[in-house]
């Protein structure tokens, strides 16, 4: 007989794994564009379980050197910022693009640098010299000058928060020419220049909110501070917090916070006595904005809960669904129950874009040891996020299950765990429970193997694996990965069941770490995608519905 492996039919072909992943297991390499897109949607330039920050930077530069397509780099920078909601990676891509194409840099600058934090990040990356020169190129300098002159007073004040680099450093290197005396005075104040050097501008030319901020910081009268906080429309709360004279002032500060700041500072509000003063009513303007009558005795607890779970605010703030889980897990016992409940509601709303899929899916949640590493990498003591990769994966699975209750969720490491989950529970409750499983090695084929054995007669529209893709336990056949061996068996089994509405099930591998390899290569029935935002769900839905658009295609669809 002829060699059956060599002469088997093409339809059942299992591709040979050509690379070894960081964990030492068999894997498939992604194309340069795909790997870069995956990194841009998941990378944070901090140490992960299998890689350190320096190796991520080296990998980024290596991938960029392989891509002679500046338009793609520009679109990826915009995608990473606006759709994947990342900060450091889009900044890095912008800096690289500035050395290649000045015109494209200007076209996307404001879409990537949409706040002062990203501006400072871009400046820091340039000054480090990691991407070539240590000073601003002429194209970046023009873009910085335009941004500094056109940014609102509020944006500039927000950009002044933080050091190394500071906004003063940026102003001194970019050297923008002020467009008027108000901007000239503001630049002088932000760089701590003596007011005599602002000429022809004077302190009287400073924006009114800046003058109020100066008075706020100098006064020791708590009542006057409260009045000033109410009047400062463009001053961020954290510019006033350190000079606050009382819990009443802190309550006014809380009323100026956006939903993201509230979410991140619930314990701070407790420490400063905001909630015990909950008998105080909020201001009339805020009541009107929330659709409440002036007669309503709106307590601070009620107001904070309403703000956190406001659907419009959640959409505008572009917060990751997992950030509500982080807030919930980190909230102290003194945070009011009503506020903690609002975090559950907010998570449901943040996952509101999760579509109803074409049919039930099997969702494999990697709960192995490497998934216990921080989702955004190790940042040093006090700065590392408590949110782990497994928490993010569990939240993805919980969101899918809530919208698609006939689906099956399987936590796994080197074995599958029997997780009986009620889809009617809240997303945060489901995610918290799923994240408790596992902790061992990684075998990404386990959910598929379980489906092929225990659920062989059950119809699935597809399989979604949420993992760091660092499978190393077990092996496939003929040099393939275990995932591909089990996937081929899964496809045959689904075809045996004979569900006419689903002639070809789909496999989706959602990667939440920036490593660059996968357990299943791209092809018509397999999609690889990376990221934390709910934009991932839309791509998955389209793919399961028969749209052959790919992750790279999503990036290339960005309009410049």
C-alpha positions in Angstrom: 0.0 0.0 0.0 1.1 3.6 -0.7 2.1 5.8 2.2 -1.3 6.8 3.6 0.0 10.0 5.2 1.6 11.2 2.0 -1.4 10.3 -0.2 -4.3 11.1 2.0 -7.2 13.3 0.6 -6.6 17.0 0.7 -9.8 17.7 2.6 -8.5 15.9 5.7 -5.0 17.3 5.5 -3.6 18.4 8.8 -0.8 21.0 8.3 2.6 20.3 9.8 3.5 22.6 12.7 6.6 24.5 11.7 7.7 26.5 14.8 8.0 26.1 18.5 6.2 28.4 20.8 7.6 30.1 23.9 6.4 27.3 26.1 8.3 24.7 24.0 5.2 23.2 22.2 4.5 22.7 18.5 2.8 25.7 16.9 2.2 27.6 13.6 3.7 30.9 12.8 1.4 33.8 11.9 2.2 36.0 8.9 4.1 39.2 9.7 1.0 41.4 9.3 -1.1 39.1 11.4 1.5 38.7 14.1 1.9 42.5 14.3 -1.9 43.1 14.4 -2.1 40.5 17.2 0.7 42.3 19.1 -0.8 45.7 18.6 -4.1 44.5 20.1 -2.6 42.7 23.1 0.9 44.0 23.8 1.7 46.5 26.6 5.5 46.4 26.6 5.6 44.8 30.0 6.8 41.3 31.1 4.5 38.4 30.5 4.7 34.8 31.6 6.9 33.7 28.7 8.5 37.0 27.5 10.0 40.2 29.0 9.4 43.7 27.9 12.7 43.9 25.9 11.8 40.8 23.9 8.4 42.3 23.0 10.1 45.4 21.7 12.6 43.3 19.7 9.7 41.3 18.3 7.8 44.4 17.3 10.8 45.9 15.5 11.5 42.6 13.7 7.9 42.4 12.5 7.8 46.0 11.4 11.0 45.5 9.4 9.2 42.7 7.5 6.3 44.9 6.5 7.0 47.4 3.6 3.5 48.9 3.8 3.2 52.2 5.5 -0.5 52.4 4.9 -1.0 49.2 6.8 1.1 50.5 9.7 -1.0 53.7 9.8 -4.3 51.8 9.7 -3.0 49.4 12.4 -2.1 52.3 14.7 -5.6 53.8 14.3 -7.2 50.3 14.8 -5.1 49.6 17.9 -6.1 52.9 19.5 -9.8 53.3 18.4 -11.0 49.7 18.2 -8.6 47.7 20.4 -8.4 50.6 22.9 -4.7 50.2 23.4 -2.3 52.9 24.4 1.4 52.0 24.1 1.3 49.9 20.9 -0.4 52.6 18.7 2.0 55.1 20.1 5.0 52.9 19.0 3.5 52.4 15.6 3.0 56.2 15.2 6.7 56.8 16.1 7.9 54.2 13.6 5.6 55.7 10.9 7.1 59.2 11.5 10.4 57.9 10.3 8.9 56.5 7.2 6.1 58.7 6.0 5.5 62.3 7.2 2.2 62.8 5.4 0.6 59.6 6.8 1.9 60.6 10.3 0.0 63.9 10.1 -3.1 62.2 8.8 -3.4 59.8 11.7 -1.7 61.8 14.5 -4.9 63.2 16.2 -6.7 59.8 15.8 -3.9 58.0 17.7 -2.9 60.9 20.1 -6.4 61.6 21.4 -5.4 62.6 24.9 -2.4 63.9 26.8 -1.4 60.5 28.1 -0.8 59.1 24.6 1.0 62.4 23.7 3.4 61.8 26.6 3.9 58.2 25.6 4.8 59.1 22.1 7.3 61.7 23.4 8.8 59.2 25.8 9.3 56.6 23.1 11.0 59.2 20.8 13.3 60.4 23.6 14.3 56.9 24.5 15.9 56.5 21.1 14.6 52.9 20.7 13.2 53.7 17.3 16.1 55.7 16.0 16.7 59.4 16.7 16.2 60.8 20.2 14.6 64.1 19.2 11.4 64.9 17.4 11.5 64.6 13.7 10.3 67.6 11.7 7.0 65.8 11.0 6.4 64.9 14.6 7.4 68.3 15.8 4.9 69.9 13.5 2.2 67.5 14.7 3.1 68.1 18.4 3.0 71.9 17.9 -0.4 71.7 16.2 -1.8 69.4 19.0 -0.5 71.7 21.7 -2.0 74.8 20.1 -5.3 73.2 19.2 -6.0 71.1 22.3 -8.6 72.4 24.7 -7.6 73.9 28.0 -9.0 70.7 29.7 -6.9 68.5 27.4 -3.7 70.4 28.2 -4.5 70.4 31.9 -5.0 66.6 31.8 -1.8 66.2 29.9 0.0 68.0 32.7 -0.7 65.1 35.1 2.3 62.8 35.3 6.1 63.1 35.1 9.0 61.5 33.2 8.1 62.9 30.7 6.1 65.8 31.9 4.1 68.2 29.7 6.8 70.8 30.5 9.4 68.5 28.9 7.3 68.2 25.8 6.7 72.0 25.6 10.4 72.7 25.9 11.3 70.3 23.1 8.4 70.9 20.7 8.7 74.7 21.2 5.2 75.6 19.9 4.5 79.2 18.9 1.5 80.3 20.9 -1.5 81.2 18.8 -2.6 84.0 21.2 -1.9 85.5 24.6 -4.2 83.1 26.3 -2.2 80.1 25.0 1.1 82.0 25.6 0.2 82.5 29.3 -1.0 78.9 29.6 2.3 77.5 28.1 4.2 79.7 30.5 2.2 78.5 33.5 2.5 74.9 32.5 6.3 75.2 32.2 6.6 77.0 35.5 8.1 80.1 33.9 8.1 83.3 35.8 5.1 85.4 34.7 7.4 88.2 33.7 8.7 86.0 30.9 5.2 85.5 29.4 5.2 88.9 27.9 3.2 90.3 26.2 0.8 87.9 28.1 0.1 88.3 31.8 -1.6 86.2 34.5 -4.8 88.0 33.5 -4.6 86.1 30.1 -4.7 82.7 31.8 -7.9 80.8 31.1 -10.5 81.3 33.8 -10.4 77.7 34.9 -6.6 77.9 35.5 -7.1 81.0 37.6 -9.7 79.2 39.6 -7.4 76.2 40.0 -4.6 78.5 41.3 -7.0 80.0 43.8 -8.3 76.5 44.8 -4.8 75.3 45.6 -4.0 78.4 47.7 -7.1 78.7 49.8 -7.7 76.8 53.1 -11.4 77.6 53.1 -13.3 74.4 52.4 -16.5 76.2 51.4 -14.6 78.3 48.9 -12.9 75.2 47.5 -16.4 73.6 47.0 -17.5 76.6 45.1 -14.4 76.6 42.9 -14.7 72.9 42.2 -18.3 73.5 40.9 -17.1 76.3 38.7 -14.1 74.5 37.1 -15.6 72.8 34.0 -12.4 71.8 32.3 -10.2 70.8 35.3 -9.8 67.1 35.9 -10.6 65.9 39.4 -7.0 64.6 40.1 -5.7 68.2 39.8 -7.7 69.2 42.8 -7.7 66.0 45.0 -4.3 66.6 46.7 -5.3 70.0 48.0 -8.8 69.1 49.3 -9.6 70.5 52.7 -12.6 68.3 53.7 -14.8 65.3 52.9 -17.4 67.8 51.6 -14.9 69.0 49.1 -14.1 65.4 48.1 -17.8 64.9 47.5 -17.8 67.8 45.0 -14.7 66.3 43.4 -16.5 63.0 43.0 -19.3 64.8 41.2 -16.8 66.0 38.6 -15.4 62.5 38.0 -16.3 60.6 34.8 -17.4 56.9 35.0 -13.9 55.6 34.5 -12.4 57.7 37.3 -15.3 56.7 39.6 -14.7 53.0 38.8 -11.0 53.2 39.6 -11.4 55.3 42.8 -14.2 53.7 44.7 -12.0 52.8 47.6 -10.5 56.3 47.6 -14.0 57.8 47.9 -14.6 55.6 50.9 -11.4 56.7 52.5 -12.3 60.4 52.1 -15.8 60.0 53.5 -17.8 60.6 50.4 -20.4 57.8 50.9 -21.1 58.5 54.6 -22.1 62.0 53.5 -24.6 60.5 51.2 -27.5 62.5 52.5 -26.3 65.5 50.5 -28.0 66.0 47.2 -26.2 66.5 43.9 -26.3 69.7 42.0 -29.3 70.8 39.9 -27.4 70.6 36.6 -26.3 67.1 37.4 -29.9 66.1 38.4 -31.2 67.5 35.1 -28.5 65.6 33.1 -29.7 62.4 34.8 -33.4 63.2 34.2 -34.1 63.7 37.9 -36.4 66.3 39.5 -34.9 68.9 41.8 -37.2 67.5 44.6 -35.5 64.1 44.4 -33.3 63.5 47.4 -30.5 61.9 45.3 -27.9 60.4 47.6 -24.3 60.2 46.6 -24.5 56.4 46.6 -27.4 56.6 44.2 -25.6 59.1 42.0 -22.4 57.1 41.8 -24.3 53.9 41.0 -26.3 55.7 38.3 -23.1 57.2 36.8 -21.3 53.8 36.7 -24.1 52.0 35.0 -25.1 54.8 32.5 -25.2 53.1 29.1 -24.2 56.3 27.1 -21.3 57.0 29.4 -20.1 53.4 29.1 -20.1 53.5 25.4 -18.3 56.9 25.3 -15.6 55.9 27.8 -14.4 52.9 25.8 -13.7 50.8 28.9 -12.8 47.1 28.6 -15.5 44.9 30.0 -12.9 43.2 32.2 -12.2 46.5 33.9 -15.6 46.3 35.7 -14.6 42.9 37.0 -11.4 44.4 38.3 -13.2 47.2 40.1 -15.7 44.6 41.6 -12.9 42.3 42.8 -10.9 45.2 44.2 -13.7 47.1 45.9 -13.4 47.2 49.7 -16.2 45.9 51.9 -17.0 49.5 52.7 -18.1 50.3 49.2 -21.9 50.4 49.3 -23.7 47.4 48.0 -25.7 49.5 45.6 -22.5 50.7 44.0 -21.1 47.1 43.8 -24.4 46.1 42.1 -23.9 48.9 39.6 -20.6 47.4 38.6 -22.5 44.2 37.7 -24.9 46.2 35.6 -22.1 48.1 33.9 -20.3 44.9 32.9 -23.5 43.7 31.3 -23.8 47.0 29.4 -20.1 46.9 28.4 -20.7 43.5 26.9 -23.8 44.7 25.2 -22.2 44.5 21.8 -21.8 40.7 22.1 -24.0 39.5 19.3 -26.2 36.4 19.3 -24.2 33.8 17.3 -25.4 31.6 14.5 -25.8 28.7 16.9 -24.4 27.3 20.2 -20.7 27.2 20.5 -18.2 25.4 22.7 -16.0 28.0 24.6 -12.7 26.7 25.9 -11.3 28.9 28.8 -7.6 28.4 29.4 -7.1 28.3 33.2 -3.5 27.1 33.1 -0.7 28.4 35.2 0.5 31.0 32.6 -2.9 32.5 32.5 -2.5 33.6 36.1 -0.1 36.3 34.9 -1.3 39.9 34.8 -3.3 40.7 31.6 -1.3 43.8 30.9 2.1 42.4 32.0 4.2 43.0 35.1 4.8 46.7 35.7 6.7 46.6 39.0 5.5 46.8 42.6 2.3 48.8 43.0 1.7 49.3 39.3 0.9 45.8 38.1 -2.8 45.2 37.3 -4.5 42.6 39.5 -6.5 41.5 36.5 -5.1 38.2 35.2 -5.3 36.7 31.8 -7.6 34.0 33.2 -10.0 36.7 34.4 -10.1 38.3 30.9 -10.7 34.8 29.3 -13.4 34.0 31.8 -15.2 37.3 31.2 -15.1 36.6 27.4 -16.7 33.2 28.0 -19.3 34.6 30.4 -20.3 37.3 27.9 -20.7 34.7 25.1 -22.7 32.4 27.4 -25.1 35.2 28.6 -26.0 36.1 25.0 -25.9 32.5 23.8 -27.2 30.4 26.7 -27.3 27.1 24.8 -23.5 27.2 24.5 -21.1 25.2 26.6 -18.2 26.6 28.6 -15.2 24.3 29.4 -12.4 25.5 31.7 -9.2 23.6 31.0 -5.5 23.2 31.7 -4.3 19.6 31.1 -7.8 18.4 31.8 -11.3 19.7 31.4 -13.2 20.9 34.4 -16.9 20.3 34.8 -18.3 23.8 35.3 -22.0 23.9 35.7 -22.8 27.5 34.9 -26.2 29.1 35.0 -26.4 31.6 32.1 -28.8 33.7 34.1 -26.2 34.6 36.6 -24.5 38.0 36.1 -21.4 38.2 33.8 -19.2 39.1 36.8 -20.4 36.2 38.8 -19.8 33.7 36.0 -16.4 35.1 35.2 -15.3 35.0 38.9 -16.3 31.4 39.2 -14.7 30.3 35.9 -11.4 31.9 36.9 -11.1 29.7 40.0 -10.4 26.5 38.0 -7.1 25.0 36.9 -3.5 26.3 37.3 -1.5 23.5 35.7 0.1 23.0 32.3 -1.5 23.9 29.0 -3.2 21.6 26.5 -5.4 23.7 24.2 -6.8 20.5 22.5 -8.7 19.5 25.7 -12.0 21.2 25.0 -12.1 19.8 21.5 -11.3 16.3 22.8 -14.1 16.6 25.3 -16.5 17.6 22.6 -15.5 14.7 20.4 -16.0 12.2 23.3 -18.7 13.4 25.7 -20.7 15.6 23.3 -20.3 13.7 20.0 -24.0 14.0 19.3 -24.4 17.6 20.1 -24.5 20.3 17.4 -22.1 23.3 17.7 -21.8 26.2 15.3 -18.1 26.3 16.2 -15.5 26.4 18.9 -14.0 29.4 20.6 -10.7 29.0 22.4 -9.6 31.9 24.7 -6.0 31.4 25.7 -2.4 32.7 25.5 -1.9 29.9 22.9 1.1 28.5 24.7 0.0 24.9 24.5 2.8 22.4 25.3 1.3 19.3 26.9 0.2 16.5 24.6 0.9 16.3 20.9 -0.8 15.9 17.6 -0.2 13.5 14.7 2.5 13.9 12.0 4.0 17.0 13.6 0.7 18.9 13.9 -0.6 20.4 17.1 -3.1 18.6 19.2 -5.6 21.3 18.5 -5.5 20.6 14.7 -5.8 16.8 15.2 -8.9 17.2 17.5 -10.3 19.9 15.2 -10.3 17.7 12.2 -12.1 15.0 14.2 -14.6 17.6 15.5 -15.4 18.7 11.9 -15.9 15.1 10.7 -18.2 14.5 13.7 -20.3 17.6 13.1 -20.6 16.6 9.4 -21.7 13.1 10.6 -24.5 14.6 12.7 -25.7 16.2 9.4 -26.9 19.6 10.5 -27.7 21.2 7.1 -27.7 24.7 8.5 -24.1 24.3 9.6 -22.2 22.5 6.9 -18.8 23.8 8.1 -18.2 24.6 11.8 -15.6 27.3 12.6 -12.8 27.5 15.0 -11.9 30.8 16.6 -8.7 31.3 18.6 -8.8 34.4 20.7 -5.3 35.3 21.9 -4.8 37.7 24.8 -1.0 37.7 24.9 1.4 39.1 22.2 3.5 36.0 21.4 3.0 35.5 17.6 2.3 31.8 17.3 -1.0 29.9 17.2 -2.2 26.3 17.7 -4.3 26.4 14.5 -3.2 28.1 11.3 -5.4 30.6 9.3 -7.7 28.9 6.8 -11.3 29.1 5.7 -12.6 27.4 8.8 -10.1 28.9 11.3 -9.8 32.5 12.6 -7.0 33.8 14.8 -7.7 37.2 16.6 -6.2 39.0 19.5 -7.4 41.8 21.8 -9.3 42.7 25.0 -12.1 44.9 23.7 -15.6 44.0 22.7 -14.7 44.7 19.0 -13.4 41.1 19.0 -16.9 39.8 19.4 -18.1 41.5 16.2 -15.3 39.8 14.2 -16.1 36.5 15.7 -19.8 36.9 14.9 -19.1 37.8 11.3 -16.8 34.8 10.9 -19.2 32.3 12.4 -22.0 33.7 10.1 -19.9 32.9 7.0 -18.0 36.1 6.4 -14.5 35.2 5.5 -13.1 38.5 6.6 -9.9 38.1 8.7 -8.3 40.0 11.5 -5.9 41.7 9.1 -8.8 42.6 6.9 -10.5 44.3 9.8 -7.4 46.4 10.2 -7.1 47.1 6.4 -10.8 48.2 6.4 -9.9 51.3 8.6 -10.4 54.5 6.6 -7.6 57.0 6.8 
